[in-house]
């Protein structure tokens, strides 16, 4: 039965509070509770007070959170030797439901549990084994509810202590980082950091070393500008640092409970050589990597857990600065080696699974490309032209009268494309006809008079006049520009030039037949070695991108033309299966089939050719 259910039960009797005189034992409990300096003393006194204020309590258990999701007994009443494991189930339910619960216990007793919350987070639970029912259980729950507020002091005190300790660690770490930032060179920064830490922690010696390929290299020693690299002490310090690098964890001597399982053979030997009673080696980290080690030696007081946390914070803050200064002093070759090492660690290290999968996929793809083959084809811009193309030109000088046809029109043989103004020609033809009639009359008169000389002269003039008339009538017949055959007007539009003058021989229209086409390809000079007559391929036009047309090369022109800054050759091809929708002037891309080649060669041939030419150009 839950607390809420028991409170809401109709007819529930109001619990009766007992007024009792405070005994000497109770006074001692309150005094212990008020003056508690340790968390265990505070919890024991609080639980004892709750058990005394609730009638008929047989046992009590207080659980507090010690780790993430882990709750341990902080106090047991009446004594810690009492077996209260049977209360764990009730405490677990209260923690899971985050509310007070009442469950039936053993031997007719009831188990009352209440969660301890602060700012919405559960910090623990209290469970009492009570021989009571009804209103007494309600009173017990209410007492625990009120008493839980007293534990808030403990929780807030803990949180304040943790926050203060974290701020202190952060402040020290930032101070040490600031000391390192004051120096541009790595060695100067390392000596300054080591000296500052030695002064802060009252150490005999503090050393800073960097990780190298197979071990550690000592870089700086506190209060020392230089040191003998081959000295026995230096070797011992570097061995202690390598011990930390191998385990990727701090090593303390004497060890704390959390570091007791770590190997400290080199640290012990260093303490023996230097005479230090306390040795601590802390890793310097930059992201996921351990890039160096700080080693501390001092006499007397050992390093406690609080100091260890502070030194680890210093290692986290100092590591990136040390890495930046070390990288800044490397030569180009050293930086390349570092980048290569980082890449190898990312590939073969325990982390970055996504990178490993991507690399494996890339290798598999590369292996497939190395053996896979495909059809090699040469691509070139293409345009459709008529197999025969006729020009309709101006037969004489004149002016445009009509122009019913324009580019794109399909015309029949003999259809009028345009008409030139023939009014002057008609007048001239009438003049020549009148002149001929007059000359014929005079000729008849000469014949009547039997004037043979005059008749012969007049006959010559008549023939001359008829020739002029025939010339004018010929021009009149050609005043209408007609289509020479059935086809499509490829170019020419005079509809906007009516009345405009034209010269003799000027191209007015270009006409191509509808049943014969050729494809003109502009092949790059780098691809001409793969092109030959009779070679087949496919053509895809911009206006008909969903359909391809088979083509075959019919002519290769051995003359290059400059186009868009590069040399191209004109190659003609025939459409082997023409469609009714093809029209001269259409453009697209043609691909000529060469042979099967490796996909890697197909995709990289242009780059390889460029590299070859570049090397040929620049190498002596």
Buried (B, 14 or more C-beta within 10 A) or exposed (E): EBBEEBEEEEEEEEBEEEEEEEEEEBEEBBEBBEEBEEBEBBBBBBBBBBBBBBBEBBBBBBBBBEEEEEBEBBBBBEEEEEEBEBBBBBBBBBBEEEBBBBBEBEEEBBBBBBBBBBEEEBBBBBBBBBBBEEBBBBBBBBBBEEBBEBBBEBBEEBEEEEEEEEEBBEEBBEEBBEBBEEBEEBBBBBBBBBBBBBEBBEBBBBBBBBBEEEEBBBBBBBEEEEBEEEEEBBBBBBBBBBBBBEBEBBBBBEBBEEBEEBEBEBBBBBBEBBEBBBBBBBBBBBEEBBBBBBBBBBEEEBBEEEBBBBBBBBBBBBBBBBBEBBEEEEEEEEEEEBEEEEEEBBEEEEEBEEEBEEEEEEEEEEEEBEEEBEEBBBBBBBBBBBBEBBBBBBBBEBBBBBBEBBEEBBBEEEBBBBBBBBEEBEEBBEBBBEBBEBBBEBBEEBBEEEEEEBBEBBBEBBEBBBEBBEBBBEBBEBBBBBBBBBBBBBBBBBEEBEEEEBEEEEEBBBBBBBEBBBBBBBBBEBBBEBBEEEBEBBBBBEEBEEEBBBBBBEEBEEEBEEEEEEEBBBBBBBBEEBEEEBBBBBEBBBBBBBEEBBBBEBEEBEEEEEEEEEEEEEEE
